[in-house]
Amino acid sequence: MEKLKQRILQAGKSLPGGILKVDSFLNHQLDPNLMMDIARAFATKLDGKPINKIVTIEASGIAPAVMLGYVMQLPVVFVKKKVPKTLDNFYIRDVHSFTKDRTYTVSISADYLTPEDHIVFIDDFLAYGNAARGIIDLCAQSGSTIEAMGFVIEKAFQGGGDELRKEGYDVISLATVERLEEGKIYLK
């Protein structure tokens, strides 16, 4: 997606430790027009798949997932990074965040992830694949089917996408970062 790539190169910042900062348009301040373009790009790539639900994880995946839900006219459910006191029938899994370097116990209600669901998982970044692994486990617990996984930005040098593809998952990335160096971003 050329518009996204240009925005990454213009506004993104390469930080030490393999971190790409794109908070001016994706995961802090949002550009709604770019989010809609991202949603349309995902919808085109997902056309023909038997998806009936979009799943994301708090918090940065919510914006692209909701926009995709609007475009595809599908419900969106987000996995919570805490187990709410109000949930009584839910699936849980520990997930380590690369960016924040901490582990969360994530949860999703069994009411919103069922064996009848054919899902696409949408997230802002794919690095090592930790969030994706959490979703894979939650879907296994629920009996739901993963039809595809969509990521706005994949950091290919961290290997998560390659591993998921080797395991047979349909991984869709709208922009792929080959490497980050001091102050420089190299896109595929």
N, CA and C atoms as a LAMMPS dump frame, in Angstrom:
ITEM: TIMESTEP
0
ITEM: NUMBER OF ATOMS
564
ITEM: BOX BOUNDS ff ff ff
-5.0000000000000000e+02 5.0000000000000000e+02
-5.0000000000000000e+02 5.0000000000000000e+02
-5.0000000000000000e+02 5.0000000000000000e+02
ITEM: ATOMS id mol type element x y z
1 1 1 N 0.85 -1.178 0
2 1 2 C 0 0 0
3 1 3 C 0.896 1.241 0
4 2 1 N 0.968 1.866 -1.139
5 2 2 C 1.924 2.952 -1.365
6 2 3 C 1.72 4.145 -0.423
7 3 1 N 0.474 4.536 -0.201
8 3 2 C 0.202 5.692 0.676
9 3 3 C 0.718 5.43 2.092
10 4 1 N 0.526 4.232 2.585
11 4 2 C 1.009 3.861 3.915
12 4 3 C 2.541 3.87 3.945
13 5 1 N 3.157 3.318 2.94
14 5 2 C 4.626 3.281 2.886
15 5 3 C 5.207 4.695 2.905
16 6 1 N 4.615 5.579 2.115
17 6 2 C 5.093 6.96 2.087
18 6 3 C 4.943 7.63 3.456
19 7 1 N 3.843 7.35 4.12
20 7 2 C 3.612 7.939 5.45
21 7 3 C 4.629 7.411 6.459
22 8 1 N 4.948 6.136 6.385
23 8 2 C 5.962 5.555 7.278
24 8 3 C 7.302 6.241 7.055
25 9 1 N 7.678 6.413 5.799
26 9 2 C 8.963 7.029 5.494
27 9 3 C 8.998 8.508 5.882
28 10 1 N 7.878 9.201 5.757
29 10 2 C 7.821 10.625 6.083
30 10 3 C 7.728 10.88 7.58
31 11 1 N 6.885 10.132 8.272
32 11 2 C 6.586 10.444 9.678
33 11 3 C 7.121 9.426 10.678
34 12 1 N 7.533 8.247 10.202
35 12 2 C 8.036 7.216 11.108
36 12 3 C 9.417 7.549 11.642
37 13 1 N 9.704 6.982 12.804
38 13 2 C 11.015 7.185 13.423
39 13 3 C 11.576 5.832 13.832
40 14 1 N 12.819 5.595 13.446
41 14 2 C 13.516 4.373 13.82
42 14 3 C 14.198 4.605 15.167
43 15 1 N 13.817 3.817 16.164
44 15 2 C 14.374 3.948 17.505
45 15 3 C 15.246 2.732 17.829
46 16 1 N 16.147 2.875 18.776
47 16 2 C 16.989 1.732 19.165
48 16 3 C 16.149 0.532 19.605
49 17 1 N 16.69 -0.66 19.373
50 17 2 C 16.019 -1.881 19.803
51 17 3 C 14.985 -2.403 18.835
52 18 1 N 15.009 -1.939 17.588
53 18 2 C 14.073 -2.443 16.586
54 18 3 C 12.678 -1.884 16.704
55 19 1 N 12.547 -0.675 17.249
56 19 2 C 11.23 -0.066 17.417
57 19 3 C 10.992 0.961 16.32
58 20 1 N 9.836 0.874 15.683
59 20 2 C 9.404 1.841 14.683
60 20 3 C 8.294 2.663 15.309
61 21 1 N 8.524 3.955 15.44
62 21 2 C 7.543 4.851 16.054
63 21 3 C 6.71 5.498 14.955
64 22 1 N 5.41 5.192 14.962
65 22 2 C 4.473 5.76 13.985
66 22 3 C 3.248 6.325 14.713
67 23 1 N 3.503 6.877 15.88
68 23 2 C 2.398 7.332 16.714
69 23 3 C 1.729 8.607 16.207
70 24 1 N 2.29 9.261 15.202
71 24 2 C 1.659 10.473 14.681
72 24 3 C 0.481 10.169 13.752
73 25 1 N 0.327 8.885 13.337
74 25 2 C -0.783 8.56 12.446
75 25 3 C -1.437 7.209 12.702
76 26 1 N -0.808 6.335 13.503
77 26 2 C -1.359 4.979 13.638
78 26 3 C -1.73 4.575 15.061
79 27 1 N -0.849 4.77 16.009
80 27 2 C -1.16 4.192 17.315
81 27 3 C -1.104 5.168 18.487
82 28 1 N -1.288 6.443 18.211
83 28 2 C -1.525 7.425 19.281
84 28 3 C -2.466 8.48 18.711
85 29 1 N -1.952 9.276 17.802
86 29 2 C -2.812 10.142 17.004
87 29 3 C -3.191 9.346 15.76
88 30 1 N -4.455 9.434 15.354
89 30 2 C -4.925 8.651 14.21
90 30 3 C -5.256 9.538 13.019
91 31 1 N -4.969 9.033 11.839
92 31 2 C -5.38 9.676 10.604
93 31 3 C -6.564 8.874 10.063
94 32 1 N -7.805 9.372 10.251
95 32 2 C -8.982 8.594 9.842
96 32 3 C -9.019 8.276 8.349
97 33 1 N -8.536 9.187 7.518
98 33 2 C -8.538 8.915 6.074
99 33 3 C -7.577 7.781 5.731
100 34 1 N -6.412 7.788 6.359
101 34 2 C -5.475 6.687 6.148
102 34 3 C -6.05 5.389 6.712
103 35 1 N -6.719 5.458 7.868
104 35 2 C -7.344 4.252 8.447
105 35 3 C -8.378 3.666 7.483
106 36 1 N -9.141 4.534 6.829
107 36 2 C -10.14 4.041 5.869
108 36 3 C -9.448 3.411 4.666
109 37 1 N -8.358 4.009 4.193
110 37 2 C -7.608 3.412 3.084
111 37 3 C -7.041 2.053 3.482
112 38 1 N -6.555 1.951 4.715
113 38 2 C -6.034 0.685 5.243
114 38 3 C -7.154 -0.353 5.277
115 39 1 N -8.322 0.046 5.75
116 39 2 C -9.466 -0.874 5.817
117 39 3 C -9.849 -1.369 4.43
118 40 1 N -9.881 -0.466 3.475
119 40 2 C -10.238 -0.867 2.097
120 40 3 C -9.194 -1.825 1.511
121 41 1 N -7.917 -1.569 1.808
122 41 2 C -6.858 -2.464 1.315
123 41 3 C -7.01 -3.86 1.916
124 42 1 N -7.272 -3.927 3.232
125 42 2 C -7.505 -5.228 3.85
126 42 3 C -8.734 -5.91 3.239
127 43 1 N -9.819 -5.164 3.067
128 43 2 C -11.06 -5.745 2.528
129 43 3 C -10.82 -6.344 1.152
130 44 1 N -10.044 -5.675 0.324
131 44 2 C -9.724 -6.193 -1.014
132 44 3 C -8.961 -7.512 -0.907
133 45 1 N -7.981 -7.56 -0.013
134 45 2 C -7.161 -8.77 0.145
135 45 3 C -7.94 -9.922 0.789
136 46 1 N -8.991 -9.593 1.533
137 46 2 C -9.787 -10.621 2.221
138 46 3 C -11.008 -11.063 1.414
139 47 1 N -11.232 -10.436 0.275
140 47 2 C -12.407 -10.735 -0.531
141 47 3 C -12.493 -12.228 -0.848
142 48 1 N -13.658 -12.797 -0.618
143 48 2 C -13.89 -14.205 -0.917
144 48 3 C -13.654 -15.147 0.253
145 49 1 N -13.074 -14.646 1.33
146 49 2 C -12.866 -15.497 2.512
147 49 3 C -14.149 -15.515 3.345
148 50 1 N -14.465 -16.66 3.947
149 50 2 C -15.722 -16.791 4.702
150 50 3 C -15.644 -16.193 6.114
151 51 1 N -15.304 -14.923 6.193
152 51 2 C -15.125 -14.252 7.49
153 51 3 C -16.464 -13.723 7.988
154 52 1 N -16.743 -13.974 9.273
155 52 2 C -17.96 -13.411 9.861
156 52 3 C -17.663 -12.54 11.086
157 53 1 N -16.361 -12.389 11.428
158 53 2 C -16.017 -11.567 12.586
159 53 3 C -14.573 -11.103 12.47
160 54 1 N -14.337 -9.894 12.972
161 54 2 C -12.994 -9.326 13.027
162 54 3 C -12.577 -9.298 14.49
163 55 1 N -11.363 -9.774 14.759
164 55 2 C -10.832 -9.797 16.127
165 55 3 C -9.552 -8.979 16.152
166 56 1 N -9.391 -8.185 17.203
167 56 2 C -8.165 -7.432 17.404
168 56 3 C -7.816 -7.491 18.883
169 57 1 N -6.756 -6.798 19.255
170 57 2 C -6.31 -6.799 20.641
171 57 3 C -6.097 -5.342 21.053
172 58 1 N -6.397 -5.028 22.311
173 58 2 C -6.207 -3.658 22.797
174 58 3 C -4.777 -3.221 22.573
175 59 1 N -4.506 -2.025 22.308
176 59 2 C -5.436 -0.984 21.947
177 59 3 C -5.216 -0.539 20.501
178 60 1 N -3.985 -0.653 20.011
179 60 2 C -3.671 -0.051 18.711
180 60 3 C -4.272 -0.769 17.515
181 61 1 N -4.762 -1.966 17.672
182 61 2 C -5.42 -2.647 16.567
183 61 3 C -6.87 -2.25 16.407
184 62 1 N -7.423 -1.553 17.4
185 62 2 C -8.859 -1.251 17.371
186 62 3 C -9.23 -0.344 16.201
187 63 1 N -8.471 0.709 15.961
188 63 2 C -8.841 1.654 14.889
189 63 3 C -8.899 0.971 13.517
190 64 1 N -7.837 0.286 13.08
191 64 2 C -7.968 -0.358 11.758
192 64 3 C -9.028 -1.457 11.735
193 65 1 N -9.211 -2.154 12.854
194 65 2 C -10.22 -3.219 12.902
195 65 3 C -11.633 -2.653 12.784
196 66 1 N -11.915 -1.566 13.478
197 66 2 C -13.253 -0.959 13.417
198 66 3 C -13.527 -0.422 12.02
199 67 1 N -12.534 0.21 11.419
200 67 2 C -12.73 0.715 10.059
201 67 3 C -12.975 -0.442 9.09
202 68 1 N -12.251 -1.551 9.27
203 68 2 C -12.482 -2.729 8.431
204 68 3 C -13.876 -3.293 8.683
205 69 1 N -14.298 -3.307 9.942
206 69 2 C -15.651 -3.758 10.265
207 69 3 C -16.702 -2.934 9.547
208 70 1 N -16.473 -1.636 9.482
209 70 2 C -17.395 -0.748 8.769
210 70 3 C -17.416 -1.084 7.276
211 71 1 N -16.232 -1.211 6.685
212 71 2 C -16.138 -1.494 5.247
213 71 3 C -16.759 -2.847 4.91
214 72 1 N -16.483 -3.867 5.733
215 72 2 C -16.969 -5.22 5.448
216 72 3 C -18.332 -5.511 6.073
217 73 1 N -18.831 -4.554 6.876
218 73 2 C -20.107 -4.72 7.577
219 73 3 C -20.103 -5.979 8.44
220 74 1 N -19.058 -6.078 9.279
221 74 2 C -18.893 -7.21 10.185
222 74 3 C -18.671 -6.708 11.608
223 75 1 N -19.06 -7.516 12.598
224 75 2 C -18.775 -7.127 13.981
225 75 3 C -17.285 -7.218 14.289
226 76 1 N -16.863 -6.371 15.207
227 76 2 C -15.473 -6.331 15.651
228 76 3 C -15.461 -6.599 17.147
229 77 1 N -14.609 -7.516 17.569
230 77 2 C -14.457 -7.785 19
231 77 3 C -12.984 -7.622 19.338
232 78 1 N -12.715 -6.96 20.464
233 78 2 C -11.314 -6.821 20.831
234 78 3 C -11.01 -7.575 22.105
235 79 1 N -9.855 -8.219 22.063
236 79 2 C -9.34 -8.964 23.197
237 79 3 C -8.84 -7.933 24.203
238 80 1 N -9.239 -8.109 25.448
239 80 2 C -8.869 -7.164 26.5
240 80 3 C -7.542 -7.562 27.125
241 81 1 N -6.78 -6.558 27.535
242 81 2 C -5.475 -6.809 28.15
243 81 3 C -5.568 -7.017 29.659
244 82 1 N -6.768 -7.133 30.152
245 82 2 C -6.986 -7.479 31.558
246 82 3 C -8.225 -8.36 31.599
247 83 1 N -8.359 -9.116 32.652
248 83 2 C -9.553 -9.941 32.823
249 83 3 C -10.556 -9.118 33.624
250 84 1 N -11.643 -8.653 32.976
251 84 2 C -12.626 -7.833 33.684
252 84 3 C -13.376 -8.637 34.751
253 85 1 N -13.762 -7.966 35.801
254 85 2 C -14.537 -8.608 36.857
255 85 3 C -15.908 -9.049 36.359
256 86 1 N -16.393 -8.412 35.288
257 86 2 C -17.725 -8.73 34.774
258 86 3 C -17.747 -9.964 33.878
259 87 1 N -16.59 -10.458 33.472
260 87 2 C -16.561 -11.649 32.618
261 87 3 C -16.65 -12.9 33.479
262 88 1 N -17.575 -13.785 33.129
263 88 2 C -17.679 -15.029 33.884
264 88 3 C -17.459 -16.266 33.02
265 89 1 N -17.469 -16.109 31.715
266 89 2 C -17.248 -17.218 30.803
267 89 3 C -16.316 -16.709 29.704
268 90 1 N -15.019 -16.925 29.879
269 90 2 C -14.062 -16.317 28.978
270 90 3 C -12.847 -17.21 28.782
271 91 1 N -12.089 -16.879 27.757
272 91 2 C -10.828 -17.549 27.474
273 91 3 C -9.708 -16.577 27.831
274 92 1 N -8.623 -17.095 28.376
275 92 2 C -7.5 -16.235 28.736
276 92 3 C -6.19 -16.825 28.216
277 93 1 N -5.192 -15.941 28.092
278 93 2 C -3.872 -16.353 27.622
279 93 3 C -2.897 -15.255 27.984
280 94 1 N -1.689 -15.591 28.356
281 94 2 C -0.644 -14.599 28.575
282 94 3 C 0.004 -14.253 27.24
283 95 1 N 0.221 -12.953 27.018
284 95 2 C 0.833 -12.466 25.792
285 95 3 C 1.898 -11.44 26.174
286 96 1 N 3.1 -11.612 25.6
287 96 2 C 4.184 -10.671 25.867
288 96 3 C 4.209 -9.592 24.788
289 97 1 N 4.213 -8.328 25.197
290 97 2 C 4.293 -7.202 24.275
291 97 3 C 5.758 -6.855 24.033
292 98 1 N 6.185 -6.923 22.763
293 98 2 C 7.558 -6.559 22.417
294 98 3 C 7.804 -5.081 22.697
295 99 1 N 6.88 -4.226 22.234
296 99 2 C 7.072 -2.782 22.353
297 99 3 C 7.122 -2.319 23.805
298 100 1 N 6.228 -2.864 24.621
299 100 2 C 6.171 -2.424 26.02
300 100 3 C 7.007 -3.301 26.948
301 101 1 N 7.516 -4.407 26.429
302 101 2 C 8.331 -5.348 27.196
303 101 3 C 7.663 -5.742 28.509
304 102 1 N 6.402 -6.15 28.386
305 102 2 C 5.692 -6.678 29.543
306 102 3 C 4.686 -7.728 29.087
307 103 1 N 4.291 -8.564 30.022
308 103 2 C 3.35 -9.636 29.714
309 103 3 C 1.971 -9.279 30.253
310 104 1 N 0.961 -9.48 29.408
311 104 2 C -0.428 -9.211 29.77
312 104 3 C -1.196 -10.519 29.805
313 105 1 N -2.157 -10.621 30.706
314 105 2 C -3.117 -11.713 30.649
315 105 3 C -4.306 -11.18 29.868
316 106 1 N -4.451 -11.658 28.636
317 106 2 C -5.517 -11.165 27.767
318 106 3 C -6.737 -12.069 27.888
319 107 1 N -7.901 -11.505 27.591
320 107 2 C -9.133 -12.278 27.731
321 107 3 C -10.15 -11.878 26.678
322 108 1 N -11.015 -12.839 26.368
323 108 2 C -12.129 -12.598 25.457
324 108 3 C -13.304 -13.445 25.923
325 109 1 N -14.475 -12.864 25.885
326 109 2 C -15.688 -13.551 26.313
327 109 3 C -16.023 -14.706 25.372
328 110 1 N -16.417 -15.81 25.938
329 110 2 C -16.857 -16.957 25.139
330 110 3 C -18.127 -16.624 24.351
331 111 1 N -18.821 -15.557 24.752
332 111 2 C -20.005 -15.117 24.008
333 111 3 C -19.638 -14.529 22.652
334 112 1 N -18.398 -14.015 22.52
335 112 2 C -18.007 -13.3 21.314
336 112 3 C -16.976 -14.023 20.468
337 113 1 N -16.549 -15.186 20.9
338 113 2 C -15.633 -16.018 20.11
339 113 3 C -16.118 -17.455 20.255
340 114 1 N -16.775 -17.949 19.208
341 114 2 C -17.467 -19.234 19.273
342 114 3 C -16.989 -20.171 18.162
343 115 1 N -17.337 -21.452 18.234
344 115 2 C -16.953 -22.393 17.173
345 115 3 C -17.508 -22.022 15.792
346 116 1 N -18.563 -21.219 15.749
347 116 2 C -19.146 -20.802 14.469
348 116 3 C -18.384 -19.658 13.817
349 117 1 N -17.469 -19.052 14.551
350 117 2 C -16.78 -17.871 14.033
351 117 3 C -15.602 -18.217 13.132
352 118 1 N -15.558 -17.501 12.008
353 118 2 C -14.441 -17.535 11.059
354 118 3 C -13.88 -16.123 11.079
355 119 1 N -12.692 -15.982 11.658
356 119 2 C -12.205 -14.651 11.973
357 119 3 C -11.01 -14.217 11.128
358 120 1 N -10.852 -12.903 11.072
359 120 2 C -9.599 -12.301 10.641
360 120 3 C -9.093 -11.541 11.856
361 121 1 N -7.827 -11.741 12.175
362 121 2 C -7.173 -11.006 13.254
363 121 3 C -6.484 -9.8 12.628
364 122 1 N -6.753 -8.609 13.156
365 122 2 C -6.172 -7.373 12.652
366 122 3 C -5.372 -6.717 13.771
367 123 1 N -4.148 -6.281 13.453
368 123 2 C -3.332 -5.581 14.447
369 123 3 C -2.474 -4.536 13.744
370 124 1 N -1.922 -3.616 14.536
371 124 2 C -1.106 -2.561 13.946
372 124 3 C 0.254 -3.087 13.495
373 125 1 N 0.902 -3.916 14.327
374 125 2 C 2.248 -4.397 14.032
375 125 3 C 2.345 -5.912 14.131
376 126 1 N 3.239 -6.463 13.335
377 126 2 C 3.68 -7.845 13.474
378 126 3 C 5.194 -7.8 13.642
379 127 1 N 5.667 -8.205 14.809
380 127 2 C 7.106 -8.253 15.08
381 127 3 C 7.496 -9.719 15.238
382 128 1 N 7.501 -10.189 16.467
383 128 2 C 7.823 -11.594 16.745
384 128 3 C 6.593 -12.499 16.654
385 129 1 N 5.419 -11.912 16.602
386 129 2 C 4.192 -12.689 16.482
387 129 3 C 3.554 -13.061 17.806
388 130 1 N 3.936 -12.395 18.884
389 130 2 C 3.4 -12.747 20.202
390 130 3 C 1.896 -12.532 20.302
391 131 1 N 1.396 -11.409 19.816
392 131 2 C -0.052 -11.165 19.86
393 131 3 C -0.781 -12.192 18.993
394 132 1 N -0.228 -12.474 17.822
395 132 2 C -0.837 -13.47 16.931
396 132 3 C -0.898 -14.836 17.606
397 133 1 N 0.155 -15.21 18.314
398 133 2 C 0.173 -16.498 19.037
399 133 3 C -0.921 -16.525 20.11
400 134 1 N -1.115 -15.387 20.755
401 134 2 C -2.19 -15.313 21.742
402 134 3 C -3.552 -15.527 21.102
403 135 1 N -3.758 -14.918 19.937
404 135 2 C -5.035 -15.073 19.231
405 135 3 C -5.202 -16.515 18.756
406 136 1 N -4.136 -17.113 18.261
407 136 2 C -4.197 -18.513 17.829
408 136 3 C -4.66 -19.389 18.993
409 137 1 N -4.095 -19.163 20.17
410 137 2 C -4.47 -19.951 21.34
411 137 3 C -5.923 -19.699 21.752
412 138 1 N -6.343 -18.434 21.766
413 138 2 C -7.73 -18.118 22.132
414 138 3 C -8.711 -18.747 21.141
415 139 1 N -8.358 -18.727 19.862
416 139 2 C -9.223 -19.35 18.854
417 139 3 C -9.265 -20.865 19.031
418 140 1 N -8.142 -21.463 19.385
419 140 2 C -8.122 -22.909 19.648
420 140 3 C -9.008 -23.235 20.847
421 141 1 N -8.925 -22.423 21.885
422 141 2 C -9.772 -22.652 23.063
423 141 3 C -11.257 -22.569 22.706
424 142 1 N -11.603 -21.656 21.824
425 142 2 C -13.013 -21.427 21.494
426 142 3 C -13.523 -22.335 20.383
427 143 1 N -12.615 -22.908 19.618
428 143 2 C -13.028 -23.717 18.472
429 143 3 C -13.298 -22.892 17.226
430 144 1 N -12.965 -21.601 17.258
431 144 2 C -13.171 -20.748 16.083
432 144 3 C -12.052 -20.972 15.068
433 145 1 N -12.252 -20.472 13.861
434 145 2 C -11.312 -20.681 12.755
435 145 3 C -10.678 -19.361 12.35
436 146 1 N -9.367 -19.362 12.214
437 146 2 C -8.657 -18.179 11.723
438 146 3 C -8.561 -18.292 10.206
439 147 1 N -9.187 -17.367 9.517
440 147 2 C -9.143 -17.345 8.052
441 147 3 C -7.944 -16.549 7.538
442 148 1 N -7.538 -15.526 8.292
443 148 2 C -6.393 -14.698 7.894
444 148 3 C -5.965 -13.84 9.075
445 149 1 N -4.756 -13.303 8.962
446 149 2 C -4.239 -12.344 9.935
447 149 3 C -3.737 -11.152 9.153
448 150 1 N -4.218 -9.96 9.51
449 150 2 C -3.829 -8.749 8.804
450 150 3 C -3.075 -7.795 9.709
451 151 1 N -1.963 -7.296 9.214
452 151 2 C -1.132 -6.371 9.984
453 151 3 C -0.872 -5.128 9.146
454 152 1 N -1.029 -3.972 9.762
455 152 2 C -0.758 -2.739 9.049
456 152 3 C 0.717 -2.701 8.672
457 153 1 N 1.605 -2.997 9.643
458 153 2 C 3.045 -2.97 9.4
459 153 3 C 3.676 -4.257 9.928
460 154 1 N 4.445 -4.919 9.089
461 154 2 C 5.212 -6.098 9.512
462 154 3 C 6.685 -5.733 9.583
463 155 1 N 7.317 -6.05 10.704
464 155 2 C 8.765 -5.88 10.825
465 155 3 C 9.389 -7.239 10.496
466 156 1 N 9.715 -7.435 9.212
467 156 2 C 10.168 -8.732 8.715
468 156 3 C 11.426 -9.22 9.417
469 157 1 N 12.287 -8.304 9.826
470 157 2 C 13.564 -8.677 10.451
471 157 3 C 13.382 -9.327 11.823
472 158 1 N 12.176 -9.296 12.367
473 158 2 C 11.938 -9.932 13.658
474 158 3 C 11.316 -11.326 13.523
475 159 1 N 10.97 -11.728 12.307
476 159 2 C 10.68 -13.118 12.001
477 159 3 C 9.301 -13.672 12.3
478 160 1 N 8.437 -12.92 12.939
479 160 2 C 7.114 -13.45 13.29
480 160 3 C 6.284 -13.843 12.079
481 161 1 N 6.313 -13.022 11.047
482 161 2 C 5.54 -13.308 9.838
483 161 3 C 5.996 -14.574 9.142
484 162 1 N 7.314 -14.753 9.055
485 162 2 C 7.847 -15.965 8.413
486 162 3 C 7.399 -17.212 9.154
487 163 1 N 7.452 -17.172 10.469
488 163 2 C 7.042 -18.339 11.271
489 163 3 C 5.555 -18.643 11.084
490 164 1 N 4.723 -17.616 11.116
491 164 2 C 3.282 -17.827 10.944
492 164 3 C 2.971 -18.378 9.553
493 165 1 N 3.644 -17.865 8.545
494 165 2 C 3.421 -18.362 7.176
495 165 3 C 3.863 -19.822 7.051
496 166 1 N 4.986 -20.176 7.67
497 166 2 C 5.456 -21.569 7.644
498 166 3 C 4.431 -22.505 8.27
499 167 1 N 3.693 -22 9.256
500 167 2 C 2.67 -22.809 9.925
501 167 3 C 1.354 -22.836 9.152
502 168 1 N 1.305 -22.143 8.027
503 168 2 C 0.129 -22.21 7.164
504 168 3 C -0.872 -21.083 7.324
505 169 1 N -0.557 -20.085 8.114
506 169 2 C -1.49 -18.968 8.283
507 169 3 C -1.373 -18.009 7.108
508 170 1 N -2.517 -17.476 6.692
509 170 2 C -2.568 -16.461 5.64
510 170 3 C -2.276 -15.119 6.309
511 171 1 N -1.042 -14.633 6.154
512 171 2 C -0.601 -13.393 6.786
513 171 3 C -0.581 -12.295 5.733
514 172 1 N -1.329 -11.235 6
515 172 2 C -1.42 -10.096 5.094
516 172 3 C -0.784 -8.899 5.789
517 173 1 N 0.223 -8.318 5.153
518 173 2 C 0.873 -7.122 5.681
519 173 3 C 0.784 -6.031 4.628
520 174 1 N 0.345 -4.848 5.035
521 174 2 C 0.182 -3.755 4.081
522 174 3 C 1.489 -3.013 3.812
523 175 1 N 2.402 -3.048 4.773
524 175 2 C 3.741 -2.476 4.59
525 175 3 C 4.707 -3.37 5.349
526 176 1 N 5.872 -3.611 4.748
527 176 2 C 6.859 -4.483 5.387
528 176 3 C 8.177 -3.734 5.543
529 177 1 N 8.652 -3.704 6.783
530 177 2 C 9.938 -3.086 7.093
531 177 3 C 10.993 -4.181 7.038
532 178 1 N 11.973 -4.022 6.157
533 178 2 C 13.047 -5.009 6.055
534 178 3 C 14.056 -4.853 7.175
535 179 1 N 14.384 -3.578 7.495
536 179 2 C 15.307 -3.337 8.604
537 179 3 C 15.2 -1.896 9.061
538 180 1 N 15.646 -1.696 10.285
539 180 2 C 15.73 -0.362 10.875
540 180 3 C 17.174 -0.138 11.278
541 181 1 N 17.691 1.016 10.96
542 181 2 C 19.026 1.391 11.397
543 181 3 C 18.914 2.756 12.045
544 182 1 N 19.98 3.231 12.613
545 182 2 C 19.949 4.521 13.3
546 182 3 C 19.292 5.584 12.433
547 183 1 N 18.071 5.918 12.764
548 183 2 C 17.362 6.972 12.066
549 183 3 C 16.899 6.637 10.664
550 184 1 N 17.064 5.397 10.206
551 184 2 C 16.686 5.021 8.84
552 184 3 C 15.708 3.854 8.84
553 185 1 N 14.755 3.938 7.936
554 185 2 C 13.736 2.902 7.782
555 185 3 C 13.863 2.346 6.361
556 186 1 N 13.997 1.025 6.248
557 186 2 C 14.1 0.378 4.946
558 186 3 C 12.871 -0.499 4.733
559 187 1 N 12.062 -0.146 3.736
560 187 2 C 10.845 -0.889 3.431
561 187 3 C 11.089 -1.852 2.287
562 188 1 N 10.316 -2.913 2.299
563 188 2 C 10.378 -3.912 1.222
564 188 3 C 9.65 -3.368 0.014
